[in-house]
Amino acid sequence: QGLARHLIATYTLFLTLDSDFPAAQMTGKGNHVIPNVHFRKVNGMMGGRNNRVMMRTWLNQAGRKQRRALNRKKKAARLAPRPAAGLLRPVVRPPTQRYNMKLRLGRGFTLEELKAAKIPKKLAPTIGIAVDHRRKNRSVEGMQTNVDRLKLYMSKLLIFPKGHGKKCVKKGDTPRSELQNVAQNTLKEIIPIPKPDVRIKPRAITEAEKEQSAVKILRKARTDVKFFGEKQKKAKATKEE
């Protein structure tokens, strides 16, 4: 009975308090996010004014930097005299409109690119060139860029004999006289990715550009593609007649 009286008194107290204040509104008019605040301890357990006991620190940043540099040096020493970056990879454009203006390294060179650069596809992996038989060339410009990349690599390539004797020297190996004090390639991409200058300097509009209409050119190109098959049929029919 005592507990029941206490609860009734508390309930009446809440009723009187609620009657004094207006009803709380969640949000204003419009399509807003419904508030769902949990009052999380964002900065961790606070022991005092500035005591953040569970705050994540980054005091080992300098040590981690030094460790990464040492690991890179160990890897380069393990791969020497080969390039520290590993295999030579092609320059490709990422998919989708959002990223296709950029350039990055791909998985491997296509068989067409190797053929254009006159490199046998079975020889390529043995001389540090990555091969990807799945990738396809979508443009002449992209293919030519990678062919030039391969030719530049081959012009700078030095092949060490497998052993020290005369019998170990094979066809295509670099003479031993050219292999003295060869510096290791420690670049990230072996051959740097080209950075095209996309800035266009302002100039005056020519008379030919004023006469042309981009809308008409695009419309004509669209219609030519649409009716290409019908035009071919008509041309074939006229020839037969």
Sequence and secondary structure as in RCSB ss.txt:
>XXXX:A:sequence
QGLARHLIATYTLFLTLDSDFPAAQMTGKGNHVIPNVHFRKVNGMMGGRNNRVMMRTWLNQAGRKQRRALNRKKK
AARLAPRPAAGLLRPVVRPPTQRYNMKLRLGRGFTLEELKAAKIPKKLAPTIGIAVDHRRKNRSVEGMQTNVDRL
KLYMSKLLIFPKGHGKKCVKKGDTPRSELQNVAQNTLKEIIPIPKPDVRIKPRAITEAEKEQSAVKILRKARTDV
KFFGEKQKKAKATKEE
>XXXX:A:secstr
 HHHHHHHHHHHHHHHHHHHS    S  SSS          TT  BSSSS BTT    TTHHHHHHHHHHHHHHH
HHHHTTS TT SB  EE  SSTTTTTS EE S B HHHHHHTT  TTTGGGGTB B SS     HHHHHHHHHHH
HHHHHH     SSSSSTT  TT   GGG TT      SSSS               HHHHH  HHHHHHHHHHHH
HTHHHHHHHHHHHHH 
